[in-house]
Amino acid sequence: MSDRALRLDPAACLELLKPITWFAPMWAFSCGVVSSGVGGAGRWHVIAAGLLLTGPLVCGTSQAINDWFDRHVDAINEPGRPIPSGRIPGRWGLYIAIIWTLVSLAVATVLGVWGFAATVLGLALAWAYSAPPLRLKTNGWWGNAACGACYEGMPWITGAAVLGAAAPDGRVLAIAALYSIGAHGIMTLNDFKSVEGDARMGVGSLPVKLGVERAAQLACVVMAVPQVVVVALLVSWGSAWQAGAIGLLLAVQLWLMQKLLADPRGKAPWYNGTGTTLYVLGMLFAAFALRPVLP
């Protein structure tokens, strides 16, 4: 083993795990906790373990896996990333992904059967998304669906199941599924930054398949329609004020989408900081609406 490998840069390792991506699944897990209606007293260690798993561990693992198997694409799109830049040398990107997978499984034992099963499924999707032979990301439809499930639906369901120590009810499953579908559009926006490299390396992202303009239009529809359904369901379940709040957030998103569609590649990062923020805020309103009504 070379001296360089023995002196891995901790900052490069942290960058490989992309902390900025941890927020979404941690937020979704928190929404699941809220929607369970179960208080945190005596369960704070479970909540902490769940947040650690969904963010730094499972999501971090997925980022390491993706960077390793995308190192040739990143050499074109983002040559400053830790692996193509050489700051993480040799096969250490792969080793970190494997180590982090094992650590995730170990920590998941704290969450019981539901949490462990969800972790296994999430890790399986993370490897399937980036690694051969499946490499789901080469098809923008399947890859974005897997990401949406891992970032939004699965963490939400896991949070509700772990705190409730049982399978969530149908309302929780429905809302989590809808926000997962909407996240498919968010994932499409994230692909705008790598169109050239994806096209050259045979990665069939939706911007490559459909063109940037059509992909942006599709992303907006996919993000908006599930939220309309969420609003309708919450109204039918008697949660009118939460439905109204989500409807208002959606109205602002629709206005922001007009600006996004005028310049999809240039405005995608801006929209992720504005419209996507409103999207995930709506998730919290929905979570409070799902809390069981105590007698």
C-alpha positions in Angstrom: 0.0 0.0 0.0 1.5 3.3 -1.0 2.2 6.2 1.4 -0.2 8.3 -0.6 -3.1 5.8 0.1 -2.1 5.7 3.8 -2.4 9.5 4.0 -5.9 9.9 2.6 -7.1 13.5 2.9 -10.1 13.6 5.3 -11.5 16.6 3.5 -11.4 14.7 0.2 -13.2 11.7 1.8 -15.9 14.0 3.2 -16.3 15.6 -0.2 -16.7 12.2 -1.7 -19.7 11.6 0.6 -21.3 14.9 -0.5 -22.8 16.3 2.7 -25.0 18.7 0.8 -27.0 15.7 -0.4 -27.7 14.3 3.1 -30.4 16.9 3.9 -33.2 15.4 1.7 -33.3 11.9 3.1 -32.8 13.2 6.7 -35.7 15.7 6.2 -37.9 12.9 4.8 -37.0 10.6 7.7 -38.0 13.5 10.1 -41.3 13.9 8.2 -41.9 10.2 8.8 -41.2 10.6 12.5 -43.7 13.6 12.6 -46.3 11.7 10.7 -46.1 8.7 13.1 -47.6 10.9 15.9 -45.3 9.1 18.4 -43.4 11.4 20.8 -39.6 11.2 21.0 -39.4 10.5 24.8 -37.3 7.4 25.3 -36.8 7.1 21.6 -34.2 9.8 20.9 -31.5 7.2 20.3 -33.6 5.7 17.6 -34.3 9.0 15.9 -30.6 9.9 16.1 -29.6 6.6 14.6 -32.2 7.0 11.8 -30.9 10.5 10.9 -27.3 9.2 11.0 -28.3 6.3 8.7 -30.4 8.2 6.2 -27.9 11.0 5.8 -24.2 10.5 6.4 -24.3 6.7 6.1 -26.7 5.4 3.4 -26.8 8.6 1.4 -23.1 9.1 1.8 -22.5 5.5 0.7 -24.6 6.1 -2.4 -22.5 9.1 -3.3 -19.3 7.2 -2.9 -20.6 4.4 -5.1 -21.8 6.8 -7.7 -18.5 8.7 -7.8 -16.5 5.5 -8.1 -18.5 4.1 -11.0 -18.8 7.6 -12.6 -15.2 8.5 -12.3 -14.7 8.5 -16.1 -17.8 10.7 -16.6 -16.7 13.0 -13.8 -13.3 13.4 -15.5 -15.3 15.3 -18.2 -18.1 16.9 -16.2 -16.4 17.6 -12.9 -12.7 16.9 -13.1 -12.1 18.5 -9.7 -14.1 15.7 -7.9 -11.9 13.7 -5.4 -11.5 10.6 -7.6 -10.7 12.1 -11.0 -8.5 14.7 -9.4 -6.4 12.0 -7.7 -7.1 13.3 -4.2 -8.6 9.9 -3.5 -6.1 7.6 -5.2 -6.2 4.1 -6.6 -9.3 2.1 -5.7 -9.9 3.9 -2.4 -13.1 5.3 -3.7 -14.5 1.8 -4.0 -13.1 0.7 -0.7 -14.7 3.7 1.0 -18.1 2.7 -0.6 -17.8 -0.9 0.7 -16.7 0.2 4.2 -19.5 2.7 4.5 -22.0 0.0 3.3 -20.9 -2.3 6.1 -21.0 0.5 8.7 -24.5 1.4 7.6 -25.7 -2.2 8.1 -24.1 -2.3 11.5 -25.8 0.9 12.6 -29.2 -0.3 11.1 -29.4 -3.0 13.7 -30.3 -0.3 16.2 -33.6 0.4 14.3 -35.1 -3.1 14.6 -36.5 -5.1 11.7 -38.2 -2.3 9.9 -35.1 0.0 10.0 -32.7 -2.8 9.0 -34.9 -4.0 6.1 -35.2 -0.4 4.8 -31.4 0.0 5.1 -30.8 -3.2 3.1 -33.2 -2.0 0.4 -31.8 1.5 0.3 -28.2 0.1 0.0 -29.3 -2.4 -2.7 -30.8 0.5 -4.7 -27.7 2.6 -4.2 -25.5 -0.1 -5.7 -28.0 -0.9 -8.5 -28.2 2.7 -9.4 -24.5 3.2 -10.1 -22.8 -0.2 -10.5 -22.9 -2.8 -13.3 -24.7 -4.8 -14.4 -27.9 -2.9 -13.6 -26.5 0.6 -13.5 -30.0 2.1 -13.4 -28.7 5.6 -13.9 -28.0 4.8 -17.6 -31.8 5.1 -18.0 -33.2 8.4 -16.8 -36.6 7.0 -16.1 -35.5 4.1 -13.9 -32.5 5.9 -12.3 -34.5 9.0 -11.3 -37.3 6.7 -9.9 -34.8 4.9 -7.7 -33.3 8.2 -6.5 -36.8 9.6 -5.7 -37.7 6.6 -3.7 -34.4 6.6 -1.8 -34.4 10.4 -1.1 -38.0 10.9 -0.2 -40.4 7.9 0.1 -38.3 5.3 1.8 -36.8 7.5 4.5 -40.3 8.9 5.2 -41.8 5.4 5.5 -38.9 4.2 7.6 -39.3 7.1 10.1 -43.0 6.4 10.5 -42.4 2.6 10.8 -39.5 2.8 13.2 -41.2 5.2 15.6 -44.6 3.4 15.3 -43.0 -0.1 15.5 -45.4 -1.2 12.8 -46.2 -0.7 9.1 -47.4 2.8 8.4 -51.1 3.2 7.5 -52.2 3.7 3.9 -52.3 7.5 4.1 -48.7 7.7 5.1 -47.7 5.3 2.3 -49.7 7.3 -0.3 -48.2 10.7 0.6 -44.7 9.3 0.8 -45.2 7.7 -2.7 -46.5 10.9 -4.1 -43.5 12.9 -2.9 -41.2 10.2 -4.3 -42.8 10.6 -7.7 -42.4 14.4 -7.5 -38.7 13.9 -6.6 -38.3 12.2 -10.0 -38.5 15.7 -11.5 -36.0 17.1 -9.0 -33.5 14.4 -10.0 -34.0 15.4 -13.7 -33.0 19.0 -12.9 -29.9 17.7 -11.3 -28.9 16.0 -14.5 -28.7 19.3 -16.4 -25.2 20.0 -15.2 -23.7 16.9 -16.8 -25.4 16.7 -20.2 -22.2 16.7 -22.3 -20.4 14.1 -20.3 -23.5 11.9 -20.0 -24.0 12.0 -23.8 -20.4 11.1 -24.5 -20.3 8.2 -21.9 -23.7 6.7 -22.9 -25.6 7.8 -19.7 -29.2 8.1 -20.9 -30.4 10.9 -18.5 -33.6 12.5 -19.5 -31.9 15.8 -20.7 -29.8 13.6 -23.0 -32.8 11.5 -24.2 -35.4 14.3 -24.5 -33.3 17.4 -24.8 -32.9 20.0 -22.1 -36.1 22.0 -22.9 -38.4 19.0 -23.0 -36.8 17.5 -19.9 -37.3 20.7 -18.0 -41.0 20.8 -19.0 -41.4 17.2 -17.9 -39.6 17.8 -14.6 -42.0 20.7 -13.8 -45.1 18.6 -14.5 -43.7 15.6 -12.5 -43.0 17.9 -9.6 -46.3 19.7 -9.6 -48.9 17.0 -10.3 -48.2 14.9 -7.2 -48.5 18.0 -5.0 -52.0 18.7 -6.5 -52.9 15.1 -5.6 -51.5 15.6 -2.1 -53.7 18.8 -1.7 -56.8 16.9 -2.8 -56.2 14.0 -0.5 -55.6 16.2 2.5 -58.8 18.1 1.9 -60.7 14.8 1.6 -59.1 13.7 5.0 -60.2 16.9 6.7 -56.8 18.6 6.8 -57.9 21.8 5.0 -55.4 24.3 6.5 -52.4 22.0 5.7 -53.8 21.5 2.2 -54.1 25.2 1.8 -50.5 25.8 2.9 -49.2 23.2 0.4 -51.4 24.7 -2.3 -49.9 28.2 -1.6 -46.4 26.8 -1.7 -47.2 25.0 -5.0 -48.5 28.3 -6.5 -45.2 30.0 -5.8 -43.4 27.0 -7.3 -45.4 27.3 -10.5 -44.4 31.0 -10.7 -40.7 30.0 -10.2 -41.1 27.3 -12.8 -41.8 29.9 -15.5 -38.4 31.4 -14.8 -36.8 28.0 -14.8 -38.3 27.1 -18.2 -36.9 30.3 -19.8 -33.3 29.0 -19.1 -33.4 25.4 -17.8 -29.6 24.8 -17.6 -28.8 28.2 -16.2 -31.7 28.3 -13.7 -31.7 24.7 -12.5 -29.3 25.4 -9.5 -31.3 28.5 -8.7 -34.6 26.5 -8.8 -33.1 23.8 -6.6 -32.5 26.5 -4.0 -35.9 28.1 -4.2 -38.6 25.9 -5.7 -37.3 22.6 -4.3 -37.1 24.2 -0.9 -40.8 25.0 -1.1 -41.4 21.5 -2.2 -39.8 19.9 0.9 -41.4 22.5 3.2 -44.8 21.2 1.9 -43.7 17.7 3.0 -43.6 18.9 6.6 -47.1 20.3 6.4 -48.3 17.0 5.0 -46.5 15.1 7.8 -48.4 17.1 10.5 -51.6 16.5 8.7 -51.0 12.7 8.9 -50.5 12.6 12.6 -53.1 10.4 14.3 -55.9 12.3 16.1 -55.6 11.2 19.7 -58.8 10.9 21.7 
